[in-house]
Amino acid sequence: MQGEDPFDQGAGSILRQPKAVWATAGASVVAFMGIGLVDPILPSIAKGLEATPSQVSLLFTSYFLITAVAMLVTGFVSSRIGGRKTLLAGLALVVVFAALSGTSSSVGELVGFRAGWGLGNALFVSTALAVIVGAAAGGSSAAILLYESALGLGMACGPLVGALLGDASWRYPFFGTAALMAIGFICITAFLKEQPRPARKTSLLDPIKALGHGGLASVATSAFFYNYSFFTILAFTPFVLNMTPYKSGAVFFAWGLLLAVFSVLVAPRLQERFGSLKVLGASLVLLAVDLLVLGYGDHTTAIVCTIVSGAFIGMNNTVYTELALGVSDAPRPVASAGYNFVRWFAAAAAPYLAPKIEEWSDIHIPFVVAAVTAVAGAVVVWIRRAALTHEAEELEPRHATEDSVAVFAD
């Protein structure tokens, strides 16, 4: 993207794209909103359905467990039926299961519907970037920036929308998401033409085979530990803060803004100056410190540390994805699928284990465990630095922009 101005009013401007691109980008914002949508209303859901924090946290566990498994399926599906049909299938599943989530009469039903939502979201989000780039006018630079903006806007606004709608009832955010995704379905049906299919069809085992590469396996293992820390913050902290939906939504809105800014703007500059592995190692250690302070500080300190964690998470997401997509000779979609297949299992485990650990010990220990896993991620990077150093040095600054979006895209 160097040397190009994506905001230039020419044909490749981010502001001058076909309706198909805007339709897909708009639906992407809502898809990313779904990740943090339930954050501010977790205590309300627990109260409304008479459930414990560990039961309600299964909303994340079922969602990301299905997402992890779906990493083996999305490429297989899209390479056979095409990007447009894959997007529409994902959107349809999200509309159905988000609406059903709002009708849940028990936490078990809600967890099950959330799993179906995760499958739909995986199909949609894993295909959206390729579709946007394929349909964009004037090259990929503006399209990638548009997709990045959708990711950041969705991650930041998800908790805020959840708070605004959830203040009246915890059911409304689910119905609201279903309505917005239905609009996205209609827009993509109307404006997006079918994209060319890849020359080679992806098999279900290709992502697993890609993990046979030592460098990719090392990145995935480190990211697994890191994601446990990440989703301890995302899924467990709302119970610790114990705030109204409005206040909790504001906290995680600020968190999402920092995540977006540090992922897209700050991380690439730090990488260029210090190198990817140093930035990643330092960010993981700082995240561990932040977690410890969050766990043992007072209420105000916990709020500040929750927001600040977004900066470290944003930087980590960017560097991990760059390394995952560049460290092996596997095609990028296949390498990304294998990497995300491993790391999303930690996103499924943390929301369930953190409340359980609190039940077995006290409220501080889940954050101690999360701090230890962040350090474990740094240790893996340090031990395996020989397998990662060459690739980290060869990565061009443009990769930080182009590949950071794949953190949630796959």
N, C-alpha and C positions, 0 to 999 in steps of 0.2 A: 504493500500500500504506500510505500515511500514514493514521494514524487507525485502522488495523485491527491486531488482534493475531492473527496466524496460528496462535499456539499456544493461543488461547482454546479451551475445550472445547466450544464451540458447533458448529453444523452445518458451518461453514466451516473448522474447525480443521485444521491440517496433520496432526494425529493422528487425525482422524475422517474418513477418506476411504473411498470404495468400494474393494472388492477389486480392481476393474479398474485403479484408479489406482495402488495399491501394486504390482500385477503389472507394469505398464508402467514405473514408477519403478525397481523392482528390476532389470528387464532393462536399463534405461538405465545403471545403475551399472556393470553388466558391459560394456556397449557402450563406455562411456568408459574403462573399465579397459584395453580393447584397444589404445588409443592408446599408452600407455606400458608395456604389459605386457612388451615385448621389450627394453626399455632395459637392465635388469640382466643379461640373458642374451646380449647381443650378442657379447661376447668368447667366451662358451661356444659359441654357434652357430658363430662363425668357426672355433674350434678343432675342434668336432665334425664340421663339413662341410669342413674344410680350405679355408676361404675367406679372402679378404682383407677388411679393414675396409670398403673401398669396395664390395665385392660384397655383404656382409652389410647394409650401409646401404641397399641397394636394397629391403629389406623395407619401409622407410618410403616410398621413392620410388614403388614400385608401388602401395602402399596409398593414398597421397595423390593420385597422378596419376589413379587411377580415381575417387577421391572428388571431385576437381575436375570431371571430366567428368560425373560423376553428378549434380552440381548442376543440370545442364540437364534431367535426367531425372526426379528425385524428385517435383517438383511436377506434372509431366506425368502421372506414374503415379498418384500419390495422388488427384489430382482426378478420375481416371477409375474407379479400382477401390475407392477409399475408404481411410480411414486404417488400419482393422483389417487388411485384406488386405495393405496395404503393409508394416505392421509385421511380419506373419507371414512375408511373402516375404523381408524383410531378415534376420529371425532365422534362417530356414531356410538362407539362403546363408551366414551366419556360422557356424552349426553345422557345415555341410558343409566349408567351406574352412578353418575353424580345426582341425577334426579331420584333414583332409588335410595341413595344415601340419605337424602332429606326426608324420606318416609320411614326411616328405620325406627323400630320400636324396641330394639335391644342393641347392646354394644356388639353382640355377635353378628347381627345382620349388618350393622354399619361397617364392621371390619371386613366382612365378605364383599360388600358392595365396593368398598375402597380398593380391594384387590382387583376387581374388574376394571375399575377406573385406572389403576396402575398399568394394566395391559393396554388399554386404549391410549393412554398418554405415551407409553413407550413406542407404540406404533406410529403415533403422530410426530412426536418430537424427534425421534431418530431419523425421520424422513424429511422434516421441514427444511433443514439447511440446504440439503441437496436440491430440493425443489425450488427454493428461493434463488439459489445461485443459477440453476438451469433456466429459470424464467426471467431473470433480471436483465435489464438493458445496460449495455455499455460495459460489460465485464463484471467480475466478481467482487471487486473491492467495496463498492457501495452496498451491494447485497449483503456481504458479510457484516459490514458495520450496522446495517439495518437489523440483521438477525441478532447481533450482540445487544443492540438497544432493546430489542424485544425481550431478550433474556434478562437483562438488568431491570427493565421496567416491570416484568412479571414477578421476579423475585422480590422486588421492593414493594410492589403494590399488593401482592397476595395477602400478607398479614393485615394490611390496611383495609382492603375490601372485606376480608373475613371479620374484622372488628366492626366495621360500619353496618354490615348486614347482620352479623351475629349478636349485636347489642339488643336487637328485638327478639331474636330466636336463633338458637344454634343451627336450626334447619335451613335458614334463609341463604347462607353462603353456598350451600350445595345446590339449591334451586337456581340461584343466580349464576353459578358456573355452568349449569346445564343449559340455561337460556343463552348465555354468551357463546357457548360452544355450538349451539344449534344455529346461531347467526353465522358463525364461522363456517359451519358445514354448508349452509346455503350460499355464502359468498364464494367458497372454493368450488362448489358445484357449478356456479354461474360463470366464474371468471378464469379458472385454471384449466388449461388443456393438459392432456396426458404428456408426460415427459419421456424422453427416450430411455429405454431400459438398458442396464449395463450389458456389455458384451458377454461377460461371464457370470453365470448364476452362482450365488453364494450358498454353500452347504451349511447345514446345522453345526457341523464339527469344525469348520474353518476357524472360528474364534478360539476354540479350545486348542487346536493345533498351533495357533500363533503364540500361545502362552508357553510353548516349548522353547522359545527364545529366552535366554537367561536375562537379558536386559529388560524385556517387556514383563517377564514374571517378577522381576525385582521391583519395577515401578508399581505393578499391580498390588504386590504384597505391602509395600510401603503405604500406598493409597488406601488399602484396606484398613490399616491401623488408623490412619488419619481420618477416614470417614467415620469411624466409631466416635472420635472426638467431635467431629463436625455435627453429627446427628444427636449426640448427647445434648449439645447446646440447643439445637433446633426443636427437639421433641420433649426434653425434660425440663429445660429452663422455665417455660411458661408456668409449670406447677410451682417452681421455687419462687418466682416473682409474685405469683398469686395476685394479679392485678385485674382490673376490669378489662373487657375486650378492647375498649378504646385505648386505654393506656398501654396494654400489651401490644396492640397493633401498631402504635406509634413507635414503641421500642424496636420492634422487628422491621418496621419500615426504615428506620435509621440504619439498622443492621444491614438490610438489603441494599441500601444506597452505598454504604461503605464497601460491601462485597462487589458491587458493580464497578465502582470507581477504581478500586485497587486491582480488580481483575483485568480491566480493559486499559486503564491509563497508567497506573503506578507500576505494576509488576513488569511490563516490558522495559520500562526505563531502568529499573533496578537490575534486571537481568543483563541488560546491555552494559551496565557499569561493573557489576560484581560477578556475573555468571549465574546460570540457573541453579546449580547445586548449592551454592552458598546462600542464595536467596531462599531456596526451599528449606534447607536445614535451619537457617536462622528463624524463618517464619514458623516452622513447626515447634521450635523451642519456645519462641515467644507465645505461641498459642497455648502451650502447656502451662507457662507461667500465668497467662490470663485465666486459664481454667482454675488453677489453684486459688487465685485471688477471688475469682467469682464464687467459688465454693465456700470460702472461709470469710468473705467480706460481709459487710452489712447490706441492707436492701439497696441503698443507693449505689454502693460499689458493685453489686451484682448487675444492676441496670447498665452501668457504664461499661463493665467488662463484657456484657452480652453484646452491646453495640460495637465495641472495639474489636471483638472477635471477628466481625464481618470483614475487617481489613485483612487479617491473616488468612481467613478462609478464601477471600478473593485471590490473594497472591498464590496460595497453594493450588487452587483449582487451575489457574493458568499454567503454572510450571508443570504440574503433574500431567496435564493433558498434552502439552508439548512433548514431554519426554515419552509418553505412551505412544504418541503417533509417529515419533521420529526415531525411536531407539532400535526398532527392528526393520526388517525388509518386507514385512507383511503389508498388504494394501491398507491404507488408512482406515477405511470402514471396518475392516476385519480386525485390525489391531485395537481400534477403539472399542469394538464389541467385546473382545476378550478382556481388555482392561476393565471395562465397566461391569462385565459379568462378575468379576472378582470383587470389586470395590463396593458394589451395591449391596452385597450380602452384609457388610458391616453397617450400612444404612438401615438394613432390616433388623439387625441384632441390637443396636444401641437403644432405640426407643423402648424396646421391651426390657432389656437388662438393667438400664439405669434406674427405673422405679423399683425393680426387684432388689437391686443392690441397696437402695435406700431402706427398703423394708427389712432387709437382713442386717443392716448396720445403722447408719444415720445419713442425714441429708448431705453431708460433706463428701462421703466416700465415692459416690458416682462421678464427682468431678476429679477426684484423685485418680480414679481408674482412667478417665478420659485424658487426663494429663499424661499418664504413663503411656497410653497408646499413641499420643502425639509424639512423645520422645522415641517410642519404638519405631515409628515411621521415619524419624530422623536417623536413627541408628541403622536401619536397613539401607537408607540412601548412602550413609557414610561407609558401611561395610562393602557395598556393591558399587562404590564410586568409580572403580576401574572400568566396570561395564557400562557406566553411564557418562563418564567424563567426556569421552570423544564426541558423543552425540550432543551433549550439552554445549560443548564449545562450537560445534558446527551449526547449531540452530541459528537461523537468521532472525532478526528482530520481527520481521513480518509474521513469523509463526505465532508469536505471542498474541497477535490480533486474530489471525485466521483460525487458530486451533482452540483458543480459550473457550469458544462457544460450544465445543464438543463435550464439555464437562456434563452438561445437562442434555445435550442433544442426543446422546447415545445412552 
